[in-house]
Amino acid sequence: MAPGAMTRRWTTSLAEAKPVSFWLDDPKKPDPEPALVGDERCDLLVVGGGYSGLWTALIAKERDPGRDVVLVEGREIGWAASGRNGGFCAASLTHGLPNGLARWPDEIGQLEELGARNLDEIEAAVARYGIDCDFERTGEIDVATQPHQLAELHEVYEEMAGLGLAGSAEMLDADALRAQVDSPTFLGGLWDRDGVAMLHPAKLAWGLKRACADLGVRIYEHTPALDLASPGAGMAIRTPYGRVYARQVALGTNVFPSLVKRVRPYTVPVYDYALMTEPLTPDQLAAIGWRGRQGLGDAANQFHYFRLSADNRILWGGYDAIYPYGGKVRAEYDHRPETYAKLAGHFFTCFPQLEGVRFTHAWGGAIDTCSRFSAFFGTAYGERVAYAAGYTGLGVGATRFGAEVMLDLLAGERTERTRLEMVRSKPLPFPPEPFAWTGVALTKWSLARADENGGRRNVWLRAMDKMGLGFDS
């Protein structure tokens, strides 16, 4: 078949795809809370209604039920990254063991233990508050589709085993992997059986909203925080129709420009895109297996992530990571038809046995990316303001840990979390334009070349490695 005909066949599958996140396209979506009108006063103000802010508000009330907590959200709870991600809730706090080991080798054991405990606590909270978010502790398989990727996965496994961190991880050869999920492109994989859960991301956000409200958190939606000031001993946030005066503030704004301006150079928005299929028929599901319902991600630099929803749709996302010149977050970047077409082609290459399946949803959104690929933390205004940002696409689980860190910092407590070098250090900031855009573009081109050349990293990538930027995923 000619390339043009092949492309048309793949793009036909997108003809009826709605340009909205599947997770947010739910008739049971809760109504938003009214906007703040007038002034409010509280002990703790949380800015941002995604996972970061919601966990912070919830844990603050759990620690001290008498604490007066207000949460403001500029749009609606969970509308941004928390309602658009793939629903992979990982134990890793460091964007995977290799990244953590490269940056904090002396702390990696403690970081892995804290991450595992954090995931257990998320599972416990989901049960405790009755959050119906399709939580499944299925694990995740890193899949090799090229021989060099398989060799790299073996190296990772051997390193894990040597450090006593292999846990429930298991190497799978091609036959063992294809017995789990069948694709002609799969050469083997590394299965983390316990360290990742699958969930419905928007339902998690909505469930956390309900749990916060039940504990007495006052939530205002459609209430953007416009600026931050320090009038006397407390803090004040200006909103369109009033102000909130608070003793302390926790910022969970992530990809959006921080109200602490000196933090802004540490993150850039990178746009990620995903497709969702129609529900698979029993015959279609049997053709690919996937009885264990694990999350999957291929081991390329430009990688895909994919998983089953509760009603047996396949979410297929990743590969293109688009940085807009100037680093602006804009609605016009949320959709990219050329990326949707590319993803559709990759999907049918991976699963040719699903020929004829249609996509019902196609969407994108911005990821708060920092140069070390895992969150960073800090305080401002005499430790009356705390922030956490830079989760780089692995925030479904790690934001709960970040909430604990922010609350520790605001309390002035020296805890096992605040003593970490990971918490006490910062990533390298991004340079101003045009250097940021040029650097990201050159890095993306180099990563694609490495994927095509057996994983060999060129001079640019090796220089980034030496600088500690670690562009390897």
C-alpha positions in Angstrom: 0.0 0.0 0.0 1.3 3.5 -0.9 2.4 5.7 2.0 -0.4 8.2 1.3 -3.1 5.5 1.4 -1.6 4.2 4.6 -1.8 7.6 6.2 -5.4 8.1 5.1 -6.3 4.7 6.5 -4.8 5.7 9.9 -6.3 9.2 10.0 -9.7 7.9 9.1 -9.7 6.4 12.6 -9.7 10.0 13.9 -12.7 11.2 12.0 -15.1 11.2 15.0 -12.6 11.9 17.8 -13.8 14.6 20.1 -11.2 17.3 20.9 -11.5 16.9 24.7 -9.9 14.8 27.4 -11.8 11.5 27.7 -11.5 11.7 31.4 -13.2 15.1 31.6 -15.9 14.2 29.1 -18.1 12.7 31.8 -21.8 13.5 32.4 -21.2 12.9 36.1 -18.6 15.6 36.4 -19.4 17.6 39.5 -20.6 21.2 39.2 -18.0 23.8 40.0 -18.1 25.7 43.3 -19.0 29.5 43.1 -16.2 32.0 42.6 -14.9 34.0 45.6 -16.7 37.4 45.9 -15.5 39.6 48.7 -12.7 38.9 51.1 -11.7 35.8 53.0 -9.4 35.0 55.9 -7.8 31.7 56.8 -4.9 30.0 58.3 -3.7 28.3 55.1 -4.5 29.4 51.5 -3.9 26.8 48.8 -3.6 28.1 45.3 -4.4 25.6 42.5 -7.1 22.9 42.3 -5.1 20.1 40.7 -3.6 17.2 42.6 -0.9 19.3 44.2 -3.3 21.7 45.8 -5.9 19.1 46.6 -3.5 16.8 48.4 -2.1 19.8 50.3 -5.5 21.0 51.5 -6.6 17.5 52.4 -3.4 16.6 54.4 -3.4 19.9 56.1 -6.8 19.1 57.5 -5.8 15.6 58.4 -2.8 16.9 60.3 -4.8 19.6 62.1 -8.6 19.4 61.8 -8.9 22.8 63.4 -6.8 24.5 60.7 -8.9 26.9 58.6 -8.1 26.1 54.9 -9.2 27.8 51.7 -8.4 26.6 48.2 -8.8 28.8 45.1 -8.7 27.5 41.5 -8.6 29.7 38.4 -10.8 27.4 36.3 -12.4 24.2 37.6 -11.0 21.4 39.8 -8.9 19.0 37.8 -9.3 20.8 34.4 -5.6 21.0 33.5 -2.9 18.3 33.8 -4.8 16.5 36.6 -7.7 15.8 34.2 -5.6 15.1 31.1 -2.9 12.7 32.0 -2.6 9.0 31.4 -3.6 7.9 34.8 -0.3 6.3 35.7 0.2 6.7 39.5 3.8 5.7 40.1 5.7 5.2 43.3 8.8 6.8 41.9 9.5 10.3 43.2 12.5 10.8 40.9 11.1 10.1 37.4 12.4 6.5 37.6 15.3 4.8 39.3 18.0 5.7 36.7 17.2 9.4 37.0 17.2 9.3 40.8 20.3 7.2 41.0 22.2 9.6 38.7 21.2 12.6 40.8 21.0 11.4 44.4 22.9 8.1 44.7 23.4 8.4 48.4 19.6 8.9 49.0 18.2 6.5 46.4 17.3 3.8 48.9 15.4 6.3 51.1 13.7 8.0 48.1 12.5 4.6 46.8 11.2 3.7 50.3 9.4 7.1 50.6 7.9 6.7 47.2 6.6 3.2 47.9 5.1 4.5 51.2 3.6 7.4 49.3 1.8 5.1 46.8 0.5 3.0 49.7 -0.9 6.1 51.3 -2.6 7.2 48.1 -4.3 3.8 47.9 -5.3 4.0 51.5 -6.7 7.5 51.0 -8.7 6.4 48.0 -10.3 3.6 50.2 -10.7 5.8 53.3 -12.6 8.6 51.5 -14.5 6.2 49.1 -13.0 7.8 46.0 -14.3 5.9 43.0 -11.4 6.4 40.6 -10.9 2.9 39.1 -7.8 2.4 41.1 -5.9 -0.8 40.1 -2.5 -1.7 41.4 -1.5 -3.4 38.2 2.1 -2.3 37.8 3.8 -1.1 34.6 5.9 -2.7 32.0 8.8 -0.8 30.3 8.8 -2.3 26.8 11.8 -2.7 24.4 11.0 -2.4 20.7 14.7 -2.2 19.6 17.6 -4.5 20.6 19.5 -1.7 22.3 16.5 -0.8 24.5 16.3 -4.4 25.6 20.0 -4.3 26.6 19.4 -1.1 28.5 16.5 -2.6 30.4 18.6 -5.5 31.4 21.3 -3.1 32.7 18.6 -1.2 34.7 17.3 -4.5 36.2 20.8 -5.6 37.2 21.5 -2.3 38.8 18.3 -2.5 40.7 19.1 -6.0 41.9 22.6 -5.0 42.9 21.3 -2.2 45.1 18.6 -4.5 46.6 15.9 -2.4 44.9 14.5 -4.9 42.4 11.6 -5.7 44.7 8.8 -7.2 42.6 10.4 -6.2 39.3 10.8 -8.9 36.7 12.5 -9.1 33.3 10.4 -10.6 30.5 11.7 -12.0 27.3 9.7 -11.5 24.1 7.5 -14.6 24.6 6.8 -13.8 28.2 5.9 -10.2 27.4 3.7 -11.1 24.5 1.9 -13.6 26.7 1.0 -10.5 28.8 0.3 -8.1 25.9 0.7 -9.1 22.3 2.4 -6.8 19.8 4.7 -7.9 17.0 7.0 -4.9 17.9 7.7 -6.2 21.5 11.2 -7.7 22.1 11.0 -7.9 25.9 10.3 -5.7 28.9 10.9 -4.9 32.6 7.7 -5.3 34.7 7.4 -3.4 37.9 4.6 -5.5 39.4 3.8 -3.3 42.4 5.2 0.2 41.9 2.5 1.7 39.6 -1.3 1.9 39.8 -3.7 2.7 37.0 -6.6 5.1 37.8 -9.1 7.5 36.3 -7.3 10.9 36.8 -10.3 13.2 36.7 -12.3 11.1 39.1 -9.3 11.1 41.5 -9.3 15.0 41.4 -13.1 15.1 41.9 -12.9 12.6 44.7 -10.2 14.6 46.5 -12.3 17.8 46.0 -15.2 16.1 47.8 -13.0 14.8 50.6 -11.5 18.2 51.1 -15.0 19.8 51.3 -16.2 17.1 53.7 -13.3 18.0 56.1 -14.2 21.7 56.0 -12.0 23.1 53.2 -13.6 26.1 51.6 -13.2 25.8 47.8 -13.6 28.6 45.3 -13.5 27.8 41.6 -13.2 30.3 38.7 -11.1 32.3 41.1 -7.6 33.0 39.6 -5.0 34.2 42.0 -3.7 37.4 40.3 -0.8 38.4 42.6 0.8 37.7 46.0 1.7 40.3 48.6 2.8 40.5 52.2 0.8 43.1 54.1 2.3 42.8 57.6 2.7 39.5 59.3 0.5 37.5 56.9 0.0 37.0 53.1 -2.6 38.3 50.7 -3.8 37.0 47.4 -5.7 39.3 45.0 -8.5 37.7 43.0 -10.9 39.3 40.4 -13.6 40.0 43.0 -11.8 40.1 46.3 -8.8 39.1 48.4 -7.8 36.2 50.6 -5.7 37.0 53.7 -3.8 34.0 55.1 -1.1 33.2 57.6 0.5 30.9 55.1 0.2 30.0 51.4 0.9 26.8 49.5 1.3 27.2 45.7 0.3 24.2 43.6 0.2 26.0 40.3 2.9 23.9 38.6 2.9 24.7 34.9 1.3 28.1 35.3 3.6 31.1 36.1 4.4 31.0 39.8 3.3 33.9 42.0 6.9 33.8 43.3 8.5 35.2 40.2 12.0 34.0 40.9 10.7 30.4 40.6 9.5 30.9 37.0 12.8 30.2 35.2 12.9 26.7 36.7 10.0 25.3 34.6 8.9 25.3 31.0 5.6 24.0 29.6 6.0 21.0 27.3 2.8 19.8 25.5 1.9 16.2 25.5 -0.9 14.5 23.4 -3.1 11.4 23.7 -5.7 9.4 22.0 -8.5 7.2 23.4 -10.1 4.4 21.4 -13.6 3.2 21.5 -14.2 0.3 23.9 -12.7 -2.9 22.6 -14.9 -5.8 21.8 -14.2 -9.2 23.5 -12.6 -10.5 20.3 -10.4 -7.4 19.9 -9.3 -7.6 23.5 -8.6 -11.3 23.1 -6.4 -10.5 20.0 -4.0 -8.5 22.2 -4.3 -10.3 25.5 -3.6 -7.7 28.2 -5.3 -9.8 30.9 -3.1 -8.2 33.6 -4.2 -4.7 32.6 -0.7 -3.3 33.3 0.3 0.2 32.2 2.9 0.1 29.4 5.5 2.5 28.1 8.1 1.8 25.4 11.8 2.4 26.3 12.6 4.9 23.5 13.7 8.5 24.1 10.6 9.6 22.3 8.3 7.1 24.0 4.6 6.1 24.0 2.6 5.3 27.1 -0.5 3.2 26.9 -3.1 1.5 29.2 -6.6 0.2 29.4 -9.5 2.1 30.9 -12.1 0.6 33.1 -14.3 0.0 30.1 -11.5 -1.5 28.0 -10.6 1.4 25.8 -6.9 2.0 25.0 -5.3 5.3 25.9 -2.3 5.9 23.6 -0.2 8.9 24.2 3.3 10.5 24.2 6.0 10.6 21.6 5.8 14.2 20.5 6.8 16.6 23.3 6.2 20.2 22.0 7.8 23.2 23.6 6.2 26.4 22.3 8.5 29.3 21.7 8.4 31.7 24.6 7.1 29.1 27.0 3.6 30.3 27.1 0.6 28.2 28.2 -2.2 28.7 25.7 -5.4 26.9 24.8 -4.4 26.9 21.2 -1.6 24.5 21.9 -4.0 21.9 23.5 -4.7 20.3 20.1 -2.2 19.3 17.4 -3.8 17.3 14.5 -0.4 16.4 13.0 0.5 14.7 16.3 -2.8 12.9 16.5 -2.2 11.5 13.0 1.3 10.4 13.9 0.0 8.7 17.1 -2.7 6.9 15.2 -0.1 5.5 12.8 2.1 4.4 15.7 -0.9 2.7 17.4 -1.7 0.5 14.4 2.0 -0.3 13.9 2.0 -1.6 17.5 -1.3 -3.3 17.3 -2.0 -4.3 13.7 -4.6 -6.8 15.0 -6.8 -3.8 16.0 -7.2 -2.6 12.4 -10.6 -0.7 12.2 -10.7 0.5 15.8 -11.8 4.1 16.0 -10.6 6.9 18.3 -13.3 8.7 20.2 -11.2 11.4 21.9 -8.0 13.3 21.1 -6.5 15.9 23.4 -3.3 17.5 24.8 -2.1 19.6 27.6 1.0 21.2 29.2 3.4 19.4 31.5 5.5 21.4 34.0 9.0 20.4 33.0 12.2 21.1 34.9 15.8 20.3 34.0 16.1 17.4 36.5 12.8 15.8 35.5 11.5 15.6 39.1 9.9 18.0 41.5 11.7 20.8 43.3 10.6 22.6 46.4 11.1 25.8 48.3 9.8 28.7 50.4 9.5 32.5 50.1 8.3 35.5 52.1 10.1 34.4 55.3 8.8 30.8 55.0 5.2 31.9 54.9 4.9 30.6 51.3 5.8 27.2 50.1 5.8 25.8 46.5 6.4 22.5 44.7 6.7 22.3 40.9 8.5 20.5 38.0 6.9 17.1 38.2 7.6 16.6 34.5 4.7 14.2 33.8 5.0 12.0 36.8 2.9 14.0 39.2 -0.1 11.8 39.7 1.6 10.1 42.6 4.5 12.4 43.4 2.2 15.4 44.1 1.0 13.8 47.3 4.7 13.7 48.5 5.1 17.3 47.4 2.1 18.3 49.5 3.7 16.7 52.5 7.0 18.6 51.8 5.2 21.9 51.4 3.4 21.4 54.7 6.6 20.4 56.5 8.3 23.5 55.1 5.5 25.8 56.3 5.6 24.2 59.7 9.4 24.8 59.9 9.8 21.1 60.7 13.0 19.1 60.0 11.6 15.8 58.8 12.8 12.8 56.8 11.5 14.7 53.8 13.0 18.1 54.3 16.4 16.6 55.2 16.6 15.2 51.7 19.2 16.7 49.3 16.4 16.3 46.6 14.2 18.7 48.6 17.0 21.1 49.6 18.5 21.5 46.1 17.2 23.1 42.9 17.4 22.1 39.2 19.3 24.3 36.8 17.0 27.1 35.5 16.2 27.4 31.8 17.9 30.1 29.8 15.9 33.0 28.3 14.7 32.9 24.7 15.8 32.2 22.0 18.3 30.0 23.8 15.6 27.9 25.6 13.8 27.1 22.4 17.0 26.4 20.5 18.2 24.1 23.3 15.0 22.1 23.5 14.8 21.8 19.7 18.3 20.5 19.5 17.8 18.1 22.3 14.6 16.7 20.8 16.4 16.2 17.4 19.3 14.5 19.1 17.0 12.2 21.1 15.3 11.2 17.8 18.7 10.5 16.2 19.7 8.4 19.2 16.5 6.3 18.8 17.4 5.7 15.2 21.1 4.9 15.9 21.0 2.2 18.5 20.7 4.6 21.4 24.1 6.3 20.7 24.1 9.7 22.2 25.7 12.5 20.2 28.0 15.3 21.4 25.1 17.5 22.4 23.4 14.8 24.6 26.7 13.9 26.2 27.3 17.5 27.0 23.8 17.7 28.6 24.6 14.6 30.6 27.8 16.2 32.0 25.9 19.3 32.9 23.4 17.2 34.9 20.5 17.9 32.6 20.0 14.2 31.9 17.9 14.4 28.8 17.2 10.6 28.6 13.5 10.4 28.5 
